[in-house]
Amino acid sequence: MAALAYNLGKREINHYFSVRSAKVLALVAVLLLAACHLASRRYRGNDSCEYLLSSGRFLGEKVWQPHSCMMHKYKISEAKNCLVDKHIAFIGDSRIRQLFYSFVKIINPQFKEEGNKHENIPFEDKIASVKVDFLWHPEVNGSMKQCIKVWTEDSVAKPHVIVAGAATWSIKIHNGSNEALSQYKMNITSIAPLLEKLAKTSDVYWVLQDPVYEDLLSDNRKMITNEKIDAYNEAAVSILNSSTRNSKSNVKMFSVSKLIAQETIMESLDGLHLPESSRETSAMILMNVYCNKILKPVDGSCCQPRPPLTLIQKLAACFFTLSIIGYLIFYIIHRNAHRKNKPCTDLESGEEKKNIINTPVSPLEILLQSFCKLGLIMAYFYMCDRANLFMKENKFYTHSSFFIPIIYILVLGVFYNESTKETKVLNREQTDEWKGWMQLVILIYHISGASTFLPVYMHIRVLVAAYLFQTGYGHFSYFWIKGDFGIHRVCQVLFRLNFLVVVLCIVMDRPYQFYYFVPLVTVWFIVIYVTLALWPQIIQKKANGNCFWHFGLLLKLAFLLLCICFLAYSQGAFEKIFSLWPLSKCFELKGNVYEWWFRWRLDRYVVFHGMLFAFIYLALQKRQVLSEGKGEPLFSNKISNFLLFISVVSFLTYSIWASSCKNKAECNELHPSVSVVQILAFILIRNIPGYARSVYSSFFAWFGKISLELFICQYHIWLAADTRGILVLIPGNPVLNIIVSTFIFVCVAHEISQITNDLATIIIPKDNSSLLKRLACIAAFFCGLLILSSIQDKSRH
């Protein structure tokens, strides 16, 4: 009865809400969100620097998140590179001195806070040619004015960055009197034109006063109240913003430290000075404001302008625009022809007569429609991760942000289960299910930033290895059973794997190796094909006639293992092979192939393990050693129970080992050899019991069919800043944002999967002569792409 109710309910849902209607809803959501963000940018302004300097929130204890953009954490080398030949000046009181120290420690962490606090403090890194000075001027008075005035003279070298601010000393010395506030207003009014003049050639920041924790203030500071501080801040903002009559002030207000202080001032030792972590955050914000536009870090979207379009991107935009126009023209002509050939009514019988028979859709129409849809989708990709239209945020890991979604999808996966069409080990439904739940877990891992938690990282590494294991198992099984080594099969697989990535490399201006998993599975597919296709070609049909061929195949696999071991322990040989042109254009990242070597080496044995498992399984299946009937255990009861026990123990043992790892380097060194233990344990647990082999999760299997598209699309339309951050479509509501962005992301991935399949039938025809012509065109296309890429690289350098 429950099963009947479930099936009726599912039919009812599918009747009213299909995949097609979901995609229409996603399209409407994208258009509405784009319009809202565009209107918001026009109304509030498009300067992310202002947001960085004025607004934000804490994601955790010490993780600051600016409004609408991402903040980069600068390393020592990056800071020195940005500030080479630069002079930065901090002017003000003890709070500005603290900010100075935190800023200098980004450049030189060993710099100590020592010496007389009430005097100037110089810092210089002669190697990097960086100079940072603190100038002690605790009050906004004639002394500060004179210091600033000197820099306005043409003959004097001006600092590249000036950070100024003061007020608490004026409140303290004058006992918080109104006369002191009036004098402060007069003094800052006289300084404002000088700061404005400096701001034309230098970056000038006025630091607003942070709140105090009045309960902790000493008796001689009790007059420094938050009410007085607010009054001084209002005066500074009012005067400095009105220093230019008809234009916006060039002096930037550094007000974000107030927000930081409101959350952390309770941790202050004296109620006046901020804790070190808060000062470090303010200093890092200053570094982002100045350096992001110079170094352009991927995960530092604040203060970065939209990157200029490359020649290849412009050509891609023209191509997609022409495809959209072409399809619209084709659609209008086709629609008009359809209207002319509408069924007409027979006057005698009163029945409709059809003038024409419905003709099948032409390949040209499929081609134009596919590129039209792909063009619109690529426009969305560009808007999300290049155009700065939508917001981006940094990731922040908590255990709940990873494990709660995992439990949620697990419940859904168990709820949506169906009987399998066949009960063989690793049947199609089961492998789709396996890919599906693994992909969902990997997506949650990426968006939650769980890579910082080592046990989770190690288990995710096993999931990536399991994908490659399936690559070895699936392709070996196909070639072994079918014996189809034709060029059509190879081209179909390579097109299916690489089409989306090639398009994204062009549209998003990223190297092929950036989408590391696709090069990985592509290379391994070629390795499997070459291993089995080279003489002597050994397939199941041939081996069944003579057991000698089984030995021959094992020799082939042994030679493959030997080659893998050689390349794994000979980095030089590996890099020489993949540094050859034009391979280097595919496998280089940041000017070398080290990243490719690291990725390949991390899972170097698992494809071989997949091939070997397929060979053993198919051999056992042929000799009818396995019982694969519905509901039957895979082996006899004793053997099945023993293997299940061993599998569960092995599975848990690996998890315990992964959880006890001390560091990633140590874990990664052992991972290639031991990851197969958990993979084989899972396969046996999933397949030995007959009832487990007879059902599968249709929920997970649906996602498994588009797992490749999900993995690739997440880079730009679910995550942001090339996976470093999170895309924010709906600010202020993280849960609703994840729901909406995920819904759009899944719809896009599904549509791209269909587009890829449609184009594969046209671009990779079964007829060999037509296929060779298409391959010649594809080769010409890639030659043109290489030439244009070389021209672009030269122009950049």
N, C-alpha and C positions, 0 to 999 in steps of 0.2 A: 504493500500500500504506500509506504514511504517512497519507494523507488518510482512508483507511478506518479505520485504528487511532484516529485523532483523533476521528472521528465516533462510533465505538463507545465510546470513553472518555467523550466528552461525554454520550452517552445514559445511560451507566452512572452518571455523577455526577448527572445530572438525575433519574434514577430514585430515588436514595436521598436527594438533597438538593435540594429544590425551593425556590422563593421562599417558599412557605407555611411549610415546615419551618424555613427561616431566620428568619422572623418569630416563630415560636413560640419558637425558641432565643433570639432577642433579648429577647422578653418575659420569659423565665425569667431571663436574665442581669440585666435591669433589676431584677426583684424581689429577686434574691439580693444584688445590689450595694446596693440601697436598704436592705435589712435589715442588711447588714454595716456600712454607714456610720452607720445609726441606732444600732446597738449600740455602735459605736466612739465616737460622740458622747456617748452616755450614760455610757460607761465613762471616757473621757478628759476629758469636759467639752465644752461647746459654745462656749467663749469663745475666739474667734480672736485676741483681744488677747494672751492668754497664749502662743499659738504665735508671734505676732509678736515678743514680748519674749524668747522663750527658744529658738527653734529656726529652722532654715533652712539654706540652702546657696547657694553661688555657682554661677550658671549660666554665667558667663563670668568674665573678669578682674575686672570691677567691677559686675556685675549680681547683686544679692542677691535670693534667692527665699525668702520666709518659708514655713513649713510650712502647707499647706492654704489659703492665701489670697493675695490680690494686694496689692502695695504701690504706692501712687500716688507719682509724682514731682512734688512740689509746686513750682509756679512762684511768683515773687515776689508777684504780685497775690493768688494763692490763699492764701499764707501770711499776708499782711497782713490779708486778709479774715477768716481764721479767728481770728487773734490780736488782733483789734481790742479795745481796752480790757482787755487781759490783761497780767498780770505773771508772768514766769517767772524762777525763781531757780535758779542752779547753785551748789552748795556742795561744795568739795573741793580736790583737789590739782591738779597740772599736767595730769593726764589729763582731769579734769573741765573744766579751762580749755580744753583743745583741743576738747572736745565743745561747749562754750559758743560758741567761735569758729565752728565749723562750723554750729551751729544759727542763729547770727545772720546768717551769710552766705546762708542761704536767704532771709532777709528783706531783707538788704542786701549784695549780693555785693562791694561796694566797701569794706566794713568791714575795716580793716587790723589785723593782729596786732602791736601796738606798745605801748610803755609798760613800766612796771615789772611784771614777771610775777608777783611775789610780793605782790600787793595786789589789792584789789577792782577790778573792771572793770565800769563801767556801760554800757548801751546803751539808747537811747530813740529811737523813731521818732515824733515828735510829730504828724505828719500822720495816720499810721495809729493813733496812740495805743497803741503797743506798747512795753512796757518789759521788757528782759531784763538780769539782773544776774548777774555772777560774784562770788562771795564766797570769798576765799582762806582756807580752813581745811584745811591739808594733813594734819591728824591728827584722828582721832576722839577728841576730848578735851573738857575743860570749855569751851573757847572755842567749839567747834562746838555743844555742847549749849546754851550761853547764846544763841547766834544763833537756834537753832531754838525755844527756849523763848519768846523774845520774840513769835514769831508765834502761839503758842498762846493768848496773852492776848486777851480779847474785844475790847478797845479798839483793837487793832492790825490794820491791813489785811493780809490774808494773801495770799501769791502764789497764783496759780491752779494753777501747776505748780512742783513742787520736785524737782530732780534732784541727788542727793547721792551721795557715795562717796569713800573714802580708805583707804589701807593701806600703800602703798609707802614713804611717808615714815617711818612707824612702824618698818618693817622696816629701813630704812636708818640712821636715827638710833640705834636700839638694837641695831644689828649683828645683826639677825635672832634676838634672844634669845627664849627661851620666856616670860620675864617680860613682855616687850612684848606677846606674843600674849594672855597672861592679862589684862593691863591693857586691851587692845583689846576683849576680851570684856566686861569690866566696864563700860567706857565705852559700848559699843554697847547694852548691856543698859539703861543709864540713859537713853539717847536713844530707845530703841524705843517707850516709851509716848507720848513727845512726837510722834514721827513718826506713830504710830497715831492720835493725836488730830487731827493736821493732815490726815491722809488721809480724815477724815470729810467735810471741806469742800473739800479740794484734791487734785489728783493728785500722789502722792508716789512717786518712783522711787529705788530704791537700786541704784547701778551697781556690779556685781561687778567685781573687778579682772581686767584682761586679762593673759594670759601675757606673759612677756618672752622676748627672744631672747638667751640668756645669753652667747653668744659675742661679741656686740657691746657688752655692757655695759662701762662704764668701771670702773676699779679701785675707785672709791668707791661703786659700785653692785653689786659682785659678790655681796654678801650677799642681794640681791633675787633669790631663786630661784623657779622655778615651784612647787616643793614648798611653800615658805613662803606663796606667793600662794594656793594651793589651801587651805591651813589657815585663812587669814584669811577666804576666801570661805565655807568651810564654817561658820565661826563666825557670820558675818553672816547667812547663810541660816537657820541653826538658831535664832538668837536672834530675828530679825525675824519669822519665820514662827510662832514660839510666843509672840509678845507678846500675843495674844488667846487666851483659854482655850477658849471654846466655839464660836468662829467663825473663818472664814478671815481672815488678815491683809489689811488694806486697803493696806498698803505693797507696791508691785509691785517684783519683782526684775527689773532690767534685766541679764539674763545673756547676751543675744544677742551683745553686743559681744565676749564671750569667744570665741564661735565664729568671728566675723569676724576677730579677731586671730590665731587659730590658723592661718588661711590666709594672712594678710598681714604678720605681724610680722617675717618675714624681710626685708621691704622697708624696715623701720625704719632710720632714720639712726643712732640711738643704742641700739637694742635695747629701749628702755623705751616710747617714744612711738610711737603708730601712724602709718602713712603717711596722707596727707591723704584719699585716696579711701576708706579704711576709716572715718575719722572722719565723712566726709560721709554714708556709709551709715548709721552709728549715729544721726546727727542726723536723717536722713530717716525713720528708724524712729520716733524720738520724735515727729516731726511727724505721722506717720500715726496713731500711738496716740492723740494728742489731737484731731487735726483731722478724721479720717475720719468720726467720729460727728456732727460739726457740718456739714461741707460735703457729705458723702456723695458723693464722686467715684465714677464708674462703675467705674473700674479700681483702686479702693482698697477691696477687699472685707474687708480686715482691720479688726476693731473696728467693723464696721457691723452693726447689727441688721437683721433681715428687714424689708423695707418693709411698712407696713400695707396691707391690702387696700382697694382703692377700691370705691366703690359699684358701678361697672360690673363689676369683677372678681367681686364677690360675686354679682351677678345672673347672670353667666356661669357661675359655679360651681353655682348653683342650677339653671340651665338644663341643664347637662351631667349633673348628678346625676339630675334628673327624666328625662332621655333614657335614662340607664343603667337606671334603675328601670323605665321604660316598656318598654324593649326586653326586659328580663328577664321581665317579666309576659307580654309578647307571645310570647316564646320558650317559656315554660312552657305557656301555653294552646295554642300551635301544636303543641308536642311531645305533649301529652295527646291532642289531636285526632288526631294521627298514629298514636298507639298504638291508639286505638279503631278506627281504620280500617286496621289491619294486615291483610295478606293472610291469608285463612283457607283451611284445607286442605279440598278436596273429598273426601268419604269414599269416593265411588265410584271416582273416577279417581286419587285420591292426589295430585293436583296442586293448586298454590296458585292461588286466584282473587283478583284484585285488586278490592276494593270501590269504589275511587275512582281517578281519573286524577290524576297529579301536576299540581297547579295551579302556575302561574307565581308568582314572588315578588311580593307586592303592593308598591306604591310606599311605603305606610306602613311596611312592614317594612324596606325599603331605607333609608328616611329615619331610622328609629329606630336601626338598626344602624350607619349611618354616623356619626350624632351620638354614639352610645355609644362607638364606637372613637375618634372624634375627641376626646371628653372624656377618655378614658384617656391619649391621646397628649399632650393639652394639660397634663394633670397632670404628665407626665414633663417637659415643657418648663418648667413652673413649678418643679419640684423641682431641675432642673439650674441654672437661672439666676436664681431669686428666693428660694428657700426656704433657701439655705445648707446644704442636706443634703450635696451633693457638693462636693468641693474645687475650687479654681481656682488657676491659676498664670499668671505673666506669660510673654509670648512672649520668645524669645531667638533671634535670627537667626544662623545659620552657613551657609556655602555648602553644606556637606554635607547639612544638614537640608532644603534646598530641592531641590538637583540630584539627590541619590540617589533620592528617591521619584519624581521626574520620569522618570529612566531606568527605574525599576522598572515604572511604569505604561505607559511606551512599549513595553517588551518584551512586557507582557501584551497590549497593544492590537494589536501586530503578530502575536502568536501566534494570537489569536482573530480570524481573518478569514474572510469568506465572499464568495460572488459576489453582486453586486447583482441585483435583479429587473429593473431598467432601467438603461440606461447614459447617461441624459441628464445634462447639466451640473447640478450641485447637486440630484440626485435625493433622495428622502426619506431613504434609508439614509445617504447621504453627509452630508446636513445634520444628521441625528441624531448621526452619528459626530463631525462638527465640533463640535457643541454639547457632546458628551460629553467629548472630550479637553480642550476649552477649560475646561469646568467643573471637571474634575479638577485641571488646572494652577492654576486660580484658588483652589481649596480648599487646595492645598498652599502656595500663595503666602500665603494668609491665616493658616494655622496655623503656618507657619514664621516669620512676621513679616518677610517678604522686602520689604515696602514701604520698609524702610530702605536697601535696595540699589537705587540709581537705575536701572541698566540693566534689572533685573528689573521694577521698577515700570512703566517705559515699555512693555515688551513686554506686560505684563498689561493696560495701558491699551488696547493694540491688540486684545486678546481681548474686552474689554468692548465696544469699538467694533464688533468683528465680530459680536457678538450683535445689536447695533442694526442693523447692515448686513443681517443676516438678517431682522430685523423689517421693514425697508423692502422687501427683496426678496420675502419670502414673502407679505406682505399685498397688496402691489401686484400680484403675479402672480395671486393668488386673485381679486381684484376685476377685474383686466384680462381674465382668461380666462373666469371664471364670470359676472361681471356681477351678482353677488348682493349687493345693498346692503340687504337686508331686516334688520329689527330683531332677528330670531332670531340671525343670524350675529354681529352686534355684541354682543349680550348674552352669547352663548356665549364669545366671546373675552375680554370684560371679566370675566366670572365666573371663567373659568379662570385669568386673570392675578391676580385680586385676592382670591379667596376666602380663601386661607391667610393672606395679609397682614392682612386685616380681622379675622380671628379672633385673630391674634397681637397686633394693636393692642389688642384688648379684654382678652385674657388676660394679656399681659405689660406692659400699661400703657405703650405706646410710641406716638408719633405716626406717622401714615402715611408721612411723609417719611423716617422713620428707616430704612425698608426702601427706600432710594432707587431701586434698579433697577426695581422694580415700578411706581412712579409714572412713571418715565422711559419704559418701554415702553408703559404705558397711554396716556400723553399722545401719544406718537408714533403709536400705533395710531389714536387719534381724529383726529390730524392727517392721516394717510394716508386714512382713511375720508372725512373732510370734503372733502379735496382732490379725490378721485375721484367722490364722490357728488353734489357740488354741480353745478348746471347749468353747462354741458352735460355730462351723463354720457357719458363716452367709454370704450367697451370695445373689445376686440379685434374682436368680430364686426362692430361698426359701422365701425371703422377700416379693416377689410379691403375694404369696399365703396368707400371714398373716402380717398385719402392725405391729404386736407385735415385729417381728424380727428387724424392723427398730429401735425400741426403744432399743432392745438388743444391736444392733451395736453402737448406740449412747452411751450406758453405757460403752462399750469397749473403745470407743474413750475418754470418760471422765476419765476412769481409766488410760489410757495412758497419758493424760494431767497431771493427778495428779502425776504420776511417774516422768514425765519431770520436773515439778515444784519442787518436792522433791530433785532430783539430782542437779538441777540448784542452789538451795540454801543450799545444803549440800555438800560442796566441799570435806570434809573428807570422806563421804560415797562413793562419786564418785571415789576418788583416791584409796580407799581401794579395790573397785571392779576391777579397771583396773590396779592396782599394783600387782594383783595375777599372779603368773607364770602359763601358758606361755603368758597370755594376756599382761603382762608388756613388753615382748619382742617386741610386736607389737605397743604398744602405748606410750612407754617411749621415750623421747627426752632429751638428756643431763642429763640422770640419773633420771628423774622424769616425771610424767604424767600431769604436770601443763599446758603445751602447748596444750595437747589434751583436757583437761577440758575447757580451754579458747576458743578453736576453736568450740567445741561442744556447749558450753553455748552461744556463739555469735549468733547462728541461731537456738536456741533450739525449738522455737515454729513453725517455718515455714513449716516443714514437716507435722506436725499436721494440720496446716492450709490448706496445699495441699490436705491431705486426706479428710478433712471436705468439702472443695470446691468440690472435686470429688463426694462425697456422695450427696451433695445438687444438683449439676448440673445433675447427672445421675437420681436423683429422679424427678427433674423438666422435664427432657427430657422424662422419662417414662410416665409422666402424660400429655405430649404434651403441656406443658406451653410455650415452646420456639418455635419460627419459624426459622428453620435452612435451609430453602430453598435458592436456589441461588438468590442473589440479595435482599433477604428479610431482613428487620431489625429483630433483635433478639426478640424484644417485640413490642407492639403497638407503634405508632409514639410518643405519649405523654410520655409514660414510657421510651422509648428509648432515647428521647431527654433529659428527666430529669436525667436519669442515666449517660448519656454522660457528661452533665454539671457537675454533682457531681464528676465524675471520673476525669475530666480535673482539676477541682478545687483541688481535693485531691492530684492529681499528682503534681501540681504546689506548693501546700502547703508543701508537703514533701520536695520538692527541695529547697524551701525557708528556711525551718527549717534546712536541712542538710548544707546549705550554711552559716547559722548563728551560727553553733556549735562553741564553744570556744576551745574544746580540744577533742582528740580521746576518752579518758576515759569516758567523759560525753556522747558523742554520742553513744559509744558502749553499754552503760548501757541501753539506750532507744531503740536502734536498734531492738532487738528481738521482741519487742511489736509493733513497728510501721512500720517495713519494709513491712509487708503484705498489708498495705494501698496502696503503690505505685505499688505493684505487681498486686493486684486486679484491680486497676485503669487502668493499662496497658492492662490487659486481656479484660476489658469491652470496652475500647477505640478501641482495635484491633478487637473485635468480634461483637459488637452491630450493626455497619453499615454492611449491606449485601454485598456491593461492596468491603469492606475491607476484609471480611471473604472469599470472592471468589477468591482472588489473594494471591500470596506469592512470596517472592524473592528466585529464584532458586540459586542465588549467595550465599546468607546467608545459605540456606538450605543445600547446598553442604558442607559448613564448619561445619554446625550443626551435620552432620552425623559422623564427625571425631573429634567432640569437645573434647571428653575425651582424645584422643591421643594428640591433640594440647596442651591441658592444661598440660599434663605430660611431653611431649617432650620438651616444652619450657625451662624446668629447666636446661637442659644441652646442647642443640644444637641450641638455639636461644639466650637465655640469657647465662650467664657464671658464674662460681664460685658459683654454686648452687643458681642461680637467683640474686645474689648480683651485678653482672656486665653484660656487653654486650659482646657477642662473636664477634671478629673482624676477618673476613676472608680476607677482602680487606682493608688494612690500608691506611689512608690518604684520604679516600673518604667515609664519613659516609652514604650518601644517597645510593651509589652503593652497599656498604657493606650490608645495610639493605635489599635492593632488592634481592641480591644474597643469603644471609643467610636465608631470609624468603622463597624464592623459594625452597631451599633445605629442609628446615624445614617442609614445608607443604607437599612436596613429601614423605618425610620420615614418617610423621604422617599418611598419607593416606596408605602407604605400610604396616605399622604396624597394622593399622585397618584391612586390608585384611588378614594379617598373623594371627591375633587373631581370626578372623572369621573362617578361614580355620582350625586352630588347635582346635577350640571349637567343630567342627563337629566330629573330631577324638577322642579327649580326653574326651569329654562329650557325649557319645552315648545315644541314646534314650532307648535302651534295658537296663532294670534295673539291670540284673545280670552282664552284661558287665560294667555298670556304677559303681557298687559297687566294682568290681575288680580294676577299674581305681582309685576310691577314696581311696582304700587301698594303692595303689602305691603312690598316692599324699600325703597321710598321712605319709607314710614311708619317702618320700622325705623331708617333712617338719621336721620330727623328726631328720633326718640326718643333716638338715640345722641348727636346734637348737643346736645340739651337736657341730658341727663345729664352730658355732657362739660363744658358750661358751668357747671353746678352744682358739679362737682368742682373746676374751676379757681377758682371763687369761694371755695370752702371752703379750698383750699390757700393762697390769697393772704390 
